[in-house]
Amino acid sequence: MASAQLHSTASPTRPSPRQDYPYPEANPQSRIHVLGIGNIGKVVAHSLRSLPAPPPVSLLLQNYTKKREFDSANSAITVFRPNRAESSVAGFDAELTNAFAGDGSPIINPWPIWNLIVTTKAHHTVAALKPIVSRLTRDSTILILQNGMGVVNEVTAQLFPDPESRPHFVTGITTHGIYSKGPFSIVQKGFGNIQLGCPPLRLEPAPAPFGFWYPPKEPLSTDKPPPLSSLAPTTEYLISTLLDAPDLSASHISLPELLSVQLEKLAVNAVINPLTVLFDCHNGELLENFYIAQTMRVVLWEVSQVLCALPEVAGVPGREIRFSAERLYDVVIKVARATADNWSSMLQDVRNGKQTEIDYINGFVVGKARENSLPCTMNLMLVNIVKGKGKIVQQREKMAVPFVEA
């Protein structure tokens, strides 16, 4: 599929290219910005610049340390894949989202961001977007590509409360297995896919962080994605360009199917992530253990009750089977086996004294359970265990005596 072409039109929100535009491309709307240069952000940026006719890509870096690491990597991203040669791709531009002048005042880039891919952790999204929110217009498109639910709600409610000036949104979920090999070097060990869907435009969000991006009482019934040509120009361009990248294996699917896939992954993460924190173990160590299996089943019984009760999935065929506790248990076991040697990202965050995504995973389940008057004791307990363990680690770090070499 050939990437959609964007046409610049002079208007108050869509300026024509000017001579002082800092980049060489004739049309600024062809540039794609990536915010969140973690493993997923790196593989997406690398794949886009690997296209035969690559789009211009800007990496949005949050501090000077990241910029120095990028410069030290020769301004390139390197990807290692099984049975394939090492691939190092350059040609990226780097922008600092938190840049300051000599007098301490922030340096504001005046140029709009037309196409933005956000791959930060869910709980970092709003803070990461704040420095660039003035560069996003109603003609921009933002792709949210991360774990958890409720982030688009939070972003729209806190940063874009006016539907008339709100950017377009695309939501995505990925199953690629990637781990870091260095600051700008990654290993793509497991080849998965990226699934993309477009929520309805200009609609008021439900209360964050537990709502969806469409009216919470309105079921989704369409079984096909909207034609790309019916979408906003930047949305069509961004999705088309991602579909063109073979290493991403991206697809554009209907909202009900995307929501179903997101909720399945939510169920998997609601089990594997907090239990690896609780037992301090690899994903695979959750298997072949009767006591842990019983815990999994209780957690998934609660998750299943919540997912089946969501009004948003009322129109999804076979939802009682797809979101049954037995089927979700089989999916969890399959993922745990496929990632047996991995440390979950939540466990890594707790060990490093970082905030986790628990509020957007089990916390989301708890919030929806409350809305529907359903029991959710186990998931609430897991939320508190993860937060409690994280706080213990953070307190230990504060009390630690720093080691200084003589």
Sine and cosine of phi, psi and omega as CSV:
sin_phi,cos_phi,sin_psi,cos_psi,sin_omega,cos_omega
0.00,0.00,0.78,-0.63,0.00,-1.00
-0.98,0.20,0.62,-0.79,-0.01,-1.00
-0.90,0.43,0.60,-0.80,0.04,-1.00
-0.91,0.41,0.56,-0.83,0.02,-1.00
-0.99,-0.12,0.69,-0.73,0.03,-1.00
-0.98,-0.18,0.63,-0.78,0.00,-1.00
-0.89,-0.46,0.78,-0.63,-0.03,-1.00
-0.99,0.14,0.76,-0.65,0.06,-1.00
-0.78,-0.63,0.73,-0.68,-0.03,-1.00
-0.95,0.32,0.81,-0.59,0.04,-1.00
-0.30,-0.95,0.18,-0.98,0.00,-1.00
-0.86,0.52,-0.48,0.87,-0.04,-1.00
-0.95,-0.32,-0.06,1.00,-0.03,-1.00
-0.72,-0.69,0.98,0.18,-0.09,-1.00
-0.93,0.36,0.52,-0.85,0.10,-1.00
-0.96,0.27,0.43,-0.90,0.05,-1.00
-0.83,0.56,0.64,-0.77,0.02,-1.00
-0.86,-0.51,0.28,-0.96,-0.08,-1.00
-0.91,0.41,-0.41,0.91,-0.03,-1.00
-1.00,-0.01,0.15,0.99,0.06,-1.00
-0.88,0.48,0.77,-0.64,-0.20,-0.98
-0.97,0.23,-0.12,0.99,-0.06,-1.00
-0.90,-0.44,0.35,-0.94,-0.15,-0.99
-0.98,0.22,-0.36,0.93,-0.09,-1.00
-0.91,0.42,0.54,-0.84,-0.04,-1.00
-0.95,0.33,-0.54,0.84,-0.06,-1.00
-0.91,-0.42,0.94,-0.33,-0.01,-1.00
-0.86,0.51,-0.40,0.91,-0.06,-1.00
-0.96,0.29,-0.11,0.99,0.04,-1.00
-1.00,0.08,-0.17,0.98,-0.06,-1.00
-0.98,0.17,0.67,-0.74,0.04,-1.00
-0.92,-0.39,0.80,-0.60,0.05,-1.00
-0.98,-0.20,0.62,-0.78,0.02,-1.00
-0.87,-0.49,0.85,-0.53,0.00,-1.00
-0.92,-0.38,0.87,-0.49,-0.07,-1.00
0.97,-0.25,1.00,0.07,-0.11,-0.99
-0.99,-0.11,0.82,0.57,0.17,-0.99
-1.00,0.03,-0.36,-0.93,-0.07,-1.00
-0.89,0.46,-0.71,0.70,-0.01,-1.00
-0.92,0.38,-0.69,0.73,0.02,-1.00
-0.86,0.51,-0.63,0.77,0.00,-1.00
-0.92,0.40,-0.71,0.71,-0.05,-1.00
-0.93,0.37,-0.57,0.82,0.05,-1.00
-0.92,0.40,-0.75,0.67,0.00,-1.00
-0.88,0.48,-0.69,0.72,0.02,-1.00
-0.87,0.49,-0.69,0.72,-0.03,-1.00
-0.92,0.40,-0.62,0.79,0.01,-1.00
-0.91,0.41,-0.67,0.74,-0.01,-1.00
-0.98,0.22,-0.14,0.99,0.04,-1.00
-1.00,0.02,-0.08,1.00,0.01,-1.00
-0.91,0.42,0.46,-0.89,0.03,-1.00
-0.84,0.55,-0.64,0.77,0.09,-1.00
-0.85,-0.52,0.98,0.19,-0.17,-0.99
-0.93,0.36,0.58,-0.82,0.12,-0.99
-0.97,0.26,0.38,-0.92,0.15,-0.99
-0.93,0.38,0.71,-0.70,-0.06,-1.00
-0.80,-0.60,0.78,-0.62,0.09,-1.00
-0.93,-0.36,0.77,-0.64,0.10,-1.00
-1.00,-0.05,0.83,-0.55,0.01,-1.00
-1.00,-0.02,0.96,-0.27,-0.06,-1.00
-0.99,-0.16,0.62,-0.78,-0.16,-0.99
-1.00,0.01,-0.25,0.97,-0.01,-1.00
-0.40,-0.92,0.15,-0.99,-0.06,-1.00
-0.94,0.35,-0.44,0.90,0.05,-1.00
-0.89,0.46,-0.72,0.70,0.05,-1.00
-0.89,0.46,-0.60,0.80,0.01,-1.00
-0.91,0.42,-0.65,0.76,0.03,-1.00
-0.91,0.41,-0.64,0.77,0.05,-1.00
-0.89,0.46,-0.64,0.77,0.02,-1.00
-0.91,0.42,-0.69,0.72,0.04,-1.00
-0.89,0.45,-0.63,0.77,0.00,-1.00
-0.92,0.39,-0.42,0.91,0.05,-1.00
-1.00,0.03,0.31,0.95,-0.03,-1.00
0.87,0.49,0.53,0.85,0.03,-1.00
0.82,0.57,0.59,0.81,-0.04,-1.00
-0.77,-0.64,0.35,-0.94,0.12,-0.99
-0.90,-0.44,0.77,-0.63,-0.04,-1.00
-0.93,-0.36,0.74,-0.68,0.00,-1.00
-0.84,-0.54,0.76,-0.65,0.10,-1.00
-0.96,-0.29,0.76,-0.65,0.01,-1.00
-0.76,-0.65,0.56,-0.83,0.01,-1.00
-0.86,0.51,0.71,-0.71,0.08,-1.00
0.88,0.47,0.38,0.92,0.06,-1.00
-0.69,-0.72,0.43,-0.90,-0.01,-1.00
-0.93,0.36,0.51,-0.86,0.09,-1.00
-0.82,0.57,0.67,-0.74,-0.03,-1.00
-0.84,-0.55,0.91,-0.42,0.04,-1.00
-0.91,-0.42,0.84,-0.54,-0.08,-1.00
-0.84,-0.53,0.74,-0.67,0.05,-1.00
-0.91,-0.42,-0.35,-0.94,0.01,-1.00
1.00,-0.02,0.14,0.99,0.03,-1.00
-0.99,0.11,0.44,-0.90,0.23,-0.97
-0.96,-0.29,0.50,-0.87,-0.01,-1.00
-0.84,-0.54,0.72,-0.70,0.05,-1.00
-0.80,-0.59,0.63,-0.78,0.08,-1.00
-1.00,-0.01,0.79,-0.61,0.04,-1.00
-0.99,0.14,-0.33,0.94,0.04,-1.00
-0.82,-0.57,0.94,0.33,0.01,-1.00
-0.98,-0.22,0.58,-0.82,-0.06,-1.00
-0.73,-0.68,0.58,-0.82,0.06,-1.00
-0.98,0.20,0.11,-0.99,-0.04,-1.00
-0.86,0.51,-0.47,0.88,-0.01,-1.00
-1.00,0.05,0.09,1.00,0.03,-1.00
1.00,-0.01,-0.09,1.00,0.00,-1.00
-0.98,0.20,0.57,-0.82,-0.01,-1.00
-0.93,0.37,0.60,-0.80,0.08,-1.00
-1.00,-0.06,0.88,-0.47,-0.06,-1.00
-0.98,-0.22,0.86,-0.51,0.10,-0.99
-0.96,0.27,0.83,-0.55,-0.09,-1.00
-0.99,0.15,-0.17,0.99,-0.13,-0.99
-1.00,0.09,0.71,-0.71,0.00,-1.00
-0.89,0.46,0.46,-0.89,0.17,-0.99
-0.98,-0.22,0.88,-0.47,-0.07,-1.00
-1.00,0.01,-0.64,0.77,-0.07,-1.00
-0.78,-0.63,0.90,-0.44,-0.08,-1.00
-0.81,-0.59,0.78,-0.63,0.09,-1.00
-0.94,-0.35,0.86,-0.51,-0.05,-1.00
-0.95,-0.30,0.88,-0.48,-0.01,-1.00
-0.82,-0.57,0.37,0.93,0.05,-1.00
-0.93,0.36,0.21,-0.98,0.19,-0.98
-0.89,0.46,0.50,-0.87,-0.11,-0.99
-0.81,0.58,-0.70,0.72,-0.09,-1.00
-0.96,0.26,-0.16,0.99,0.04,-1.00
-0.99,-0.12,-0.11,0.99,-0.22,-0.98
-0.89,0.46,-0.79,0.61,-0.06,-1.00
-0.87,0.49,-0.73,0.68,0.00,-1.00
-0.89,0.46,-0.61,0.79,-0.01,-1.00
-0.94,0.35,-0.52,0.86,-0.02,-1.00
-0.99,0.15,-0.43,0.90,-0.11,-0.99
-0.81,0.58,-0.69,0.72,-0.02,-1.00
-0.91,0.41,-0.29,0.96,-0.05,-1.00
-0.89,-0.46,0.14,0.99,-0.10,-0.99
-0.89,0.46,-0.51,0.86,0.00,-1.00
-0.94,0.34,-0.27,0.96,-0.01,-1.00
-1.00,-0.03,-0.06,1.00,-0.02,-1.00
-0.97,-0.24,0.80,-0.60,-0.08,-1.00
-0.90,-0.44,0.03,-1.00,0.03,-1.00
-0.91,0.40,-0.25,0.97,0.04,-1.00
-1.00,-0.08,-0.10,1.00,0.01,-1.00
-0.98,0.19,0.34,-0.94,0.12,-0.99
-0.80,-0.60,0.75,-0.66,0.02,-1.00
-0.91,-0.42,0.85,-0.53,0.12,-0.99
-0.99,-0.13,0.86,-0.51,0.09,-1.00
-0.99,-0.13,0.93,-0.37,-0.08,-1.00
-0.83,-0.55,1.00,-0.03,-0.10,-0.99
-0.26,-0.96,0.13,-0.99,0.06,-1.00
-0.98,0.19,0.29,-0.96,0.11,-0.99
1.00,0.01,0.15,-0.99,-0.03,-1.00
-0.79,-0.61,0.44,-0.90,0.10,-1.00
1.00,-0.09,0.02,1.00,-0.09,-1.00
-0.95,0.32,-0.67,0.74,0.00,-1.00
-0.87,0.50,-0.63,0.78,0.09,-1.00
-0.83,0.56,-0.76,0.65,-0.05,-1.00
-0.89,0.47,-0.68,0.73,-0.02,-1.00
-0.90,0.44,-0.74,0.68,-0.03,-1.00
-0.92,0.39,-0.65,0.76,-0.04,-1.00
-0.93,0.37,-0.62,0.78,-0.10,-0.99
-1.00,-0.05,-0.52,0.85,-0.11,-0.99
-0.92,-0.38,-0.46,0.89,-0.05,-1.00
-0.73,-0.68,0.88,0.47,-0.07,-1.00
-0.92,0.39,-0.41,0.91,-0.01,-1.00
-1.00,0.04,0.92,-0.40,-0.03,-1.00
-0.86,0.51,-0.47,0.88,-0.07,-1.00
-0.96,0.29,-0.40,0.92,0.00,-1.00
-0.94,-0.34,0.14,0.99,-0.08,-1.00
-0.98,0.21,0.68,-0.73,0.10,-1.00
-0.91,0.41,0.20,-0.98,0.15,-0.99
-0.99,0.17,0.48,-0.88,-0.01,-1.00
-0.83,-0.56,0.58,-0.81,0.21,-0.98
-0.81,-0.59,0.66,-0.75,0.08,-1.00
-0.91,-0.41,0.53,-0.85,-0.05,-1.00
-0.57,-0.82,0.32,-0.95,0.05,-1.00
-0.62,-0.78,0.62,-0.78,-0.06,-1.00
-0.80,-0.59,0.52,-0.86,0.07,-1.00
-0.89,-0.45,0.21,0.98,0.05,-1.00
-0.90,0.43,0.66,-0.75,0.05,-1.00
-0.99,-0.17,0.93,-0.38,-0.14,-0.99
-0.69,-0.72,0.65,-0.76,0.16,-0.99
-0.68,-0.73,0.35,-0.94,-0.12,-0.99
-0.99,0.17,0.61,-0.80,0.11,-0.99
-0.89,-0.46,-0.16,0.99,-0.02,-1.00
0.09,-1.00,0.04,-1.00,-0.06,-1.00
-0.80,0.60,-0.66,0.75,0.03,-1.00
-0.76,-0.65,0.66,0.75,0.00,-1.00
-0.65,-0.76,0.76,-0.65,-0.04,-1.00
-0.70,-0.71,0.34,-0.94,0.10,-0.99
-0.91,-0.41,0.86,-0.51,0.07,-1.00
-1.00,-0.09,1.00,0.01,-0.11,-0.99
-0.99,0.17,-0.64,0.77,-0.03,-1.00
-0.91,-0.42,0.85,-0.53,0.01,-1.00
-1.00,0.06,0.87,-0.49,0.03,-1.00
-0.85,-0.53,-0.75,-0.66,0.01,-1.00
-0.43,-0.90,0.10,-0.99,0.12,-0.99
-0.80,-0.60,0.79,-0.61,0.03,-1.00
-0.92,-0.40,0.72,-0.69,-0.14,-0.99
-0.84,-0.55,0.61,-0.79,0.07,-1.00
-0.56,-0.83,0.42,-0.91,-0.06,-1.00
-0.93,-0.37,0.92,-0.40,0.09,-1.00
-0.93,0.36,0.37,-0.93,0.04,-1.00
-0.84,0.55,0.50,-0.87,-0.12,-0.99
-1.00,-0.02,0.53,-0.85,0.19,-0.98
0.86,0.51,0.39,0.92,0.00,-1.00
-1.00,-0.10,0.53,-0.85,0.02,-1.00
-0.93,0.36,0.72,-0.69,0.01,-1.00
-0.97,0.23,0.38,-0.92,0.16,-0.99
-0.97,0.25,0.23,-0.97,-0.06,-1.00
-0.84,0.55,0.78,-0.63,0.04,-1.00
-0.98,0.20,0.42,-0.91,0.02,1.00
-0.99,-0.11,0.18,0.98,-0.15,-0.99
-0.97,-0.23,0.05,1.00,-0.02,-1.00
-1.00,-0.01,0.00,-1.00,0.10,-0.99
-0.96,-0.28,-0.09,-1.00,-0.03,-1.00
-0.99,-0.17,0.32,0.95,0.10,-0.99
-0.64,-0.77,0.22,-0.97,-0.06,-1.00
-0.80,0.60,0.81,-0.59,-0.15,-0.99
-0.91,0.42,-0.29,0.96,-0.01,-1.00
-0.98,-0.20,0.11,0.99,-0.06,-1.00
-0.97,-0.26,0.92,-0.39,0.00,-1.00
-0.94,0.33,0.44,-0.90,0.07,-1.00
-1.00,-0.08,0.75,-0.66,-0.07,-1.00
-0.83,-0.56,-0.35,0.94,-0.05,-1.00
-0.92,0.39,0.63,-0.77,-0.02,-1.00
-0.95,-0.32,0.10,0.99,0.01,-1.00
-0.76,-0.65,0.55,-0.84,0.08,-1.00
-0.95,0.31,0.44,-0.90,0.05,-1.00
-0.92,0.40,0.55,-0.84,0.07,-1.00
-0.83,0.56,0.64,-0.77,-0.01,-1.00
-0.84,0.54,-0.57,0.82,-0.04,-1.00
-0.92,0.39,-0.28,0.96,0.00,-1.00
-1.00,0.03,-0.11,0.99,-0.06,-1.00
-1.00,0.02,0.20,-0.98,0.09,-1.00
-0.86,0.51,0.51,-0.86,-0.06,-1.00
-0.80,0.59,-0.70,0.72,-0.01,-1.00
-0.94,0.34,-0.56,0.83,0.04,-1.00
-0.91,0.41,-0.71,0.70,0.03,-1.00
-0.87,0.49,-0.69,0.72,-0.03,-1.00
-0.91,0.42,-0.71,0.70,-0.05,-1.00
-0.91,0.41,-0.73,0.68,0.01,-1.00
-0.90,0.44,-0.70,0.71,-0.01,-1.00
-0.87,0.50,-0.65,0.76,-0.01,-1.00
-0.92,0.40,-0.65,0.76,0.05,-1.00
-0.91,0.40,-0.61,0.79,0.04,-1.00
-0.90,0.43,-0.47,0.89,-0.01,-1.00
-0.96,0.28,-0.33,0.94,-0.10,-0.99
-1.00,0.08,0.97,-0.25,-0.10,-1.00
-0.89,0.45,-0.53,0.85,-0.04,-1.00
-0.93,0.37,-0.30,0.95,0.00,-1.00
-1.00,0.01,-0.41,0.91,-0.04,-1.00
0.76,0.65,0.81,0.59,-0.07,-1.00
-1.00,0.04,0.47,-0.88,0.07,-1.00
-0.61,-0.79,0.50,-0.87,0.03,-1.00
-0.97,-0.24,0.89,-0.45,-0.10,-0.99
-0.84,-0.55,0.20,-0.98,-0.01,-1.00
-0.94,0.35,0.37,-0.93,0.01,-1.00
-0.88,0.47,-0.68,0.74,0.04,-1.00
-0.86,0.51,-0.64,0.77,0.00,-1.00
-0.94,0.35,-0.66,0.75,0.03,-1.00
-0.88,0.47,-0.70,0.72,0.01,-1.00
-0.88,0.48,-0.66,0.75,0.01,-1.00
-0.89,0.46,-0.68,0.73,0.01,-1.00
-0.91,0.41,-0.66,0.75,0.03,-1.00
-0.88,0.47,-0.67,0.74,-0.03,-1.00
-0.94,0.34,-0.56,0.83,0.09,-1.00
-0.89,0.46,-0.72,0.69,0.00,-1.00
-0.92,0.40,-0.58,0.82,0.07,-1.00
-0.86,0.51,-0.68,0.73,0.01,-1.00
-0.89,0.45,-0.67,0.74,0.02,-1.00
-0.89,0.46,-0.74,0.67,-0.01,-1.00
-0.91,0.41,-0.52,0.85,-0.01,-1.00
-0.93,0.37,-0.31,0.95,0.05,-1.00
-0.99,-0.16,-0.85,0.52,-0.14,-0.99
-0.91,0.42,-0.73,0.68,-0.11,-0.99
-0.89,0.46,-0.84,0.54,-0.04,-1.00
-0.93,0.36,-0.51,0.86,0.00,-1.00
-0.95,0.31,-0.55,0.83,0.09,-1.00
-0.92,0.38,-0.51,0.86,0.11,-0.99
-0.92,0.38,-0.72,0.69,-0.04,-1.00
-0.88,0.48,-0.70,0.72,-0.06,-1.00
-0.99,-0.13,-0.04,1.00,0.04,-1.00
0.79,0.61,0.86,0.51,-0.14,-0.99
-0.61,-0.79,0.25,-0.97,0.18,-0.98
-0.90,0.43,0.34,-0.94,0.05,-1.00
-0.83,0.55,-0.68,0.73,-0.06,-1.00
-0.92,0.39,-0.35,0.94,0.00,-1.00
-0.97,0.25,-0.12,0.99,0.11,-0.99
-0.98,0.21,-0.24,0.97,-0.08,-1.00
-1.00,0.04,0.30,-0.95,0.08,-1.00
0.81,0.59,0.63,0.78,0.00,-1.00
-0.69,-0.73,0.95,-0.32,-0.10,-0.99
-0.83,0.56,-0.67,0.74,-0.09,-1.00
-0.93,0.36,-0.65,0.76,0.04,-1.00
-0.94,0.34,-0.62,0.79,0.02,-1.00
-0.86,0.51,-0.66,0.75,0.03,-1.00
-0.90,0.44,-0.63,0.78,0.04,-1.00
-0.90,0.43,-0.70,0.72,0.05,-1.00
-0.82,0.57,-0.71,0.71,-0.08,-1.00
-0.91,0.41,-0.60,0.80,0.03,-1.00
-0.93,0.37,-0.70,0.71,0.04,-1.00
-0.86,0.52,-0.72,0.70,-0.05,-1.00
-0.94,0.33,-0.48,0.88,0.10,-1.00
-0.88,0.48,-0.69,0.72,0.04,-1.00
-0.90,0.43,-0.72,0.70,0.00,-1.00
-0.86,0.51,-0.70,0.71,-0.01,-1.00
-0.86,0.50,-0.71,0.71,0.02,-1.00
-0.85,0.52,-0.67,0.74,-0.02,-1.00
-0.93,0.37,-0.75,0.67,-0.06,-1.00
-0.89,0.45,-0.66,0.75,-0.01,-1.00
-0.93,0.38,-0.39,0.92,-0.03,-1.00
-1.00,0.04,-0.16,0.99,-0.05,-1.00
-0.91,0.41,0.83,-0.56,0.02,-1.00
-0.90,0.44,-0.41,0.91,-0.02,-1.00
-0.91,0.40,-0.42,0.91,-0.03,-1.00
-0.97,-0.23,0.23,0.97,-0.03,-1.00
-0.87,0.50,-0.50,0.87,-0.02,-1.00
-1.00,-0.04,0.04,1.00,-0.01,-1.00
-0.99,0.16,0.87,-0.50,-0.03,-1.00
-0.89,0.47,0.68,-0.73,0.08,-1.00
0.92,0.40,0.47,0.88,-0.06,-1.00
-0.89,0.45,-0.54,0.84,0.00,-1.00
-0.90,0.44,-0.55,0.84,0.04,-1.00
-0.99,0.16,-0.72,0.69,-0.05,-1.00
-0.87,0.49,-0.61,0.79,-0.05,-1.00
-0.96,-0.26,0.34,0.94,0.06,-1.00
-0.93,0.36,0.46,-0.89,-0.03,-1.00
-0.89,0.47,-0.60,0.80,-0.01,-1.00
-0.91,0.41,-0.72,0.70,0.00,-1.00
-0.92,0.40,-0.68,0.74,0.02,-1.00
-0.88,0.47,-0.59,0.81,0.05,-1.00
-0.88,0.47,-0.68,0.73,0.03,-1.00
-0.89,0.47,-0.63,0.77,0.02,-1.00
-0.91,0.42,-0.69,0.73,0.02,-1.00
-0.87,0.50,-0.72,0.70,-0.01,-1.00
-0.89,0.46,-0.66,0.75,0.01,-1.00
-0.88,0.47,-0.69,0.72,-0.01,-1.00
-0.93,0.37,-0.66,0.75,0.00,-1.00
-0.88,0.47,-0.62,0.78,0.04,-1.00
-0.93,0.37,-0.67,0.74,-0.03,-1.00
-0.92,0.38,-0.43,0.90,-0.03,-1.00
-0.89,-0.46,0.54,0.84,-0.16,-0.99
-0.84,0.55,-0.58,0.82,-0.07,-1.00
-1.00,0.02,0.00,1.00,-0.08,-1.00
-1.00,0.06,0.55,-0.83,0.27,-0.96
-1.00,0.00,0.77,-0.64,0.00,-1.00
-0.89,0.45,0.47,-0.88,0.01,-1.00
-0.89,0.45,-0.53,0.85,0.00,-1.00
-0.93,0.37,-0.66,0.75,0.05,-1.00
-0.90,0.44,-0.67,0.74,0.02,-1.00
-0.88,0.47,-0.66,0.75,0.02,-1.00
-0.90,0.44,-0.68,0.73,0.01,-1.00
-0.89,0.45,-0.71,0.70,0.00,-1.00
-0.87,0.49,-0.54,0.84,-0.03,-1.00
-1.00,-0.02,0.13,0.99,0.03,-1.00
0.94,0.33,0.41,0.91,-0.03,-1.00
-0.98,-0.19,0.36,-0.93,0.10,-1.00
-0.93,0.37,0.56,-0.83,-0.02,-1.00
-0.96,-0.27,0.07,-1.00,0.04,-1.00
-1.00,-0.07,0.32,0.95,-0.11,-0.99
-0.85,0.53,-0.57,0.82,0.00,-1.00
-0.91,0.41,-0.42,0.91,-0.04,-1.00
-0.99,-0.12,0.02,1.00,0.01,-1.00
-0.88,-0.48,-1.00,0.00,0.05,-1.00
-0.90,0.44,-0.55,0.83,0.05,-1.00
-0.89,0.46,-0.60,0.80,0.07,-1.00
-0.89,0.46,-0.70,0.72,0.02,-1.00
-0.87,0.49,-0.70,0.71,0.01,-1.00
-0.88,0.48,-0.69,0.72,0.00,-1.00
-0.88,0.47,-0.68,0.73,0.01,-1.00
-0.94,0.33,-0.54,0.84,0.06,-1.00
-0.89,0.46,-0.68,0.74,0.03,-1.00
-0.89,0.47,-0.67,0.74,0.01,-1.00
-0.87,0.50,-0.55,0.84,-0.08,-1.00
-0.96,-0.28,0.21,0.98,0.04,-1.00
0.81,0.58,0.73,0.68,-0.01,-1.00
-0.94,-0.35,0.51,-0.86,0.05,-1.00
-0.94,0.34,0.63,-0.78,-0.02,-1.00
-0.45,-0.89,0.68,0.73,-0.10,-1.00
-0.90,0.44,-0.68,0.73,-0.06,-1.00
-0.91,0.41,-0.68,0.74,0.00,-1.00
-0.92,0.38,-0.61,0.79,0.08,-1.00
-0.89,0.45,-0.65,0.76,0.03,-1.00
-0.88,0.47,-0.67,0.74,0.00,-1.00
-0.91,0.41,-0.62,0.79,0.08,-1.00
-0.85,0.53,-0.74,0.68,-0.05,-1.00
-0.94,0.33,-0.57,0.82,0.04,-1.00
-0.90,0.43,-0.73,0.69,-0.02,-1.00
-0.89,0.45,-0.71,0.71,0.01,-1.00
-0.92,0.40,-0.63,0.77,0.01,-1.00
-0.91,0.41,-0.68,0.73,0.03,-1.00
-0.91,0.41,-0.63,0.77,0.04,-1.00
-0.88,0.48,-0.64,0.77,0.00,-1.00
-0.92,0.39,-0.62,0.79,0.05,-1.00
-0.87,0.50,-0.72,0.70,0.01,-1.00
-0.88,0.48,-0.70,0.72,-0.01,-1.00
-0.90,0.44,-0.64,0.77,0.02,-1.00
-0.92,0.39,-0.62,0.79,0.04,-1.00
-0.89,0.45,-0.64,0.77,0.00,-1.00
-0.91,0.42,-0.61,0.80,0.02,-1.00
-0.92,0.40,-0.55,0.84,-0.04,-1.00
-1.00,0.09,-0.24,0.97,-0.07,-1.00
-0.92,0.39,0.59,-0.81,0.06,-1.00
-0.99,0.10,0.85,-0.53,-0.03,-1.00
-0.90,0.43,0.63,-0.78,0.00,-1.00
-1.00,-0.09,0.82,-0.57,0.00,-1.00
-0.83,-0.56,0.82,-0.57,0.02,-1.00
-0.95,0.32,0.59,-0.81,0.03,-1.00
-0.95,0.30,0.00,0.00,0.00,0.00
